[in-house]
C-alpha cells in the first residue's frame, strides 16, 4: 500500500520510494528528514479538502507535512 492510503495511526515501514515521481528538491528534503526505505512512519492527519492535502506523518519524533502526490510515491508495508 502507499503512504496515502495508510490509515491514520497505523505504523508502517517504508519499503520503496519512487524518486522519479518526486521533484529533486523535495526528494532532497525527504532524505534529509530521514524519510527513506526502512524508516517507520505513522500518518497523523489528512487534510479536509477534496484532495486531502496535506498529510502529516510522524517519522521518529518529528511530524512532517507531505503533499498527497509525494505520499503516493511512497510504498509501505506493515511494521513487524
C-alpha positions as CSV (number, residue, x, y, z in Angstrom):
1,X,0.0,0.0,0.0
2,X,1.2,3.6,-0.4
3,X,1.5,6.2,2.3
4,X,-1.6,8.0,1.0
5,X,-3.9,5.0,1.7
6,X,-2.3,4.1,5.1
7,X,-5.0,4.6,7.9
8,X,-4.5,7.3,10.5
9,X,-2.5,5.9,13.4
10,X,-1.2,2.8,11.6
11,X,2.5,2.3,11.9
12,X,4.3,1.0,8.7
13,X,7.8,0.7,7.3
14,X,8.7,2.4,4.0
15,X,9.6,-0.3,1.5
16,X,10.3,1.7,-1.6
17,X,10.1,5.3,-2.8
18,X,9.6,6.2,-6.5
19,X,12.2,9.0,-6.5
20,X,11.5,9.7,-10.2
21,X,7.9,10.7,-9.3
22,X,9.1,13.3,-6.8
23,X,10.8,16.6,-7.7
24,X,14.5,16.6,-6.9
25,X,14.3,19.4,-4.3
26,X,11.5,17.6,-2.5
27,X,13.5,14.3,-2.6
28,X,16.5,16.0,-1.0
29,X,14.2,17.4,1.7
30,X,12.7,14.0,2.4
31,X,16.1,12.3,2.6
32,X,17.4,15.0,5.0
33,X,14.4,14.4,7.2
34,X,15.1,10.6,7.4
35,X,12.3,9.6,5.0
36,X,13.8,6.7,3.1
37,X,13.4,2.9,2.7
38,X,13.3,1.2,6.1
39,X,12.0,4.2,8.1
40,X,8.9,3.8,10.3
41,X,6.1,6.2,9.5
42,X,2.7,6.9,11.1
43,X,0.1,9.1,9.4
44,X,-1.3,11.5,11.9
45,X,-3.7,13.7,10.0
46,X,-5.1,14.2,6.5
47,X,-6.4,17.5,5.1
48,X,-10.1,18.0,4.9
49,X,-10.3,19.4,1.3
50,X,-11.2,17.3,-1.7
51,X,-7.6,16.3,-2.4
52,X,-6.9,15.5,1.3
53,X,-3.8,17.7,1.2
54,X,-1.5,17.9,3.2
55,X,-0.8,14.7,5.0
56,X,1.1,14.9,8.3
57,X,3.3,11.9,9.0
58,X,5.3,11.1,12.1
59,X,8.8,9.9,11.4
60,X,10.7,9.1,14.5
61,X,10.0,12.1,16.8
62,X,9.2,14.5,14.0
63,X,6.0,15.3,12.3
64,X,6.4,16.1,8.6
65,X,3.8,17.6,6.2
66,X,3.7,15.9,2.8
67,X,1.7,16.6,-0.3
68,X,-0.5,13.8,-1.4
69,X,1.3,13.3,-4.7
70,X,4.5,12.7,-2.7
71,X,2.7,10.3,-0.4
72,X,1.5,8.4,-3.5
73,X,5.2,7.7,-4.5
74,X,6.0,6.1,-1.1
75,X,5.2,2.4,-0.8
76,X,4.8,1.0,2.8
77,X,4.4,-2.4,4.4
78,X,3.1,-3.3,7.8
79,X,5.7,-2.9,10.6
80,X,6.6,-6.1,12.3
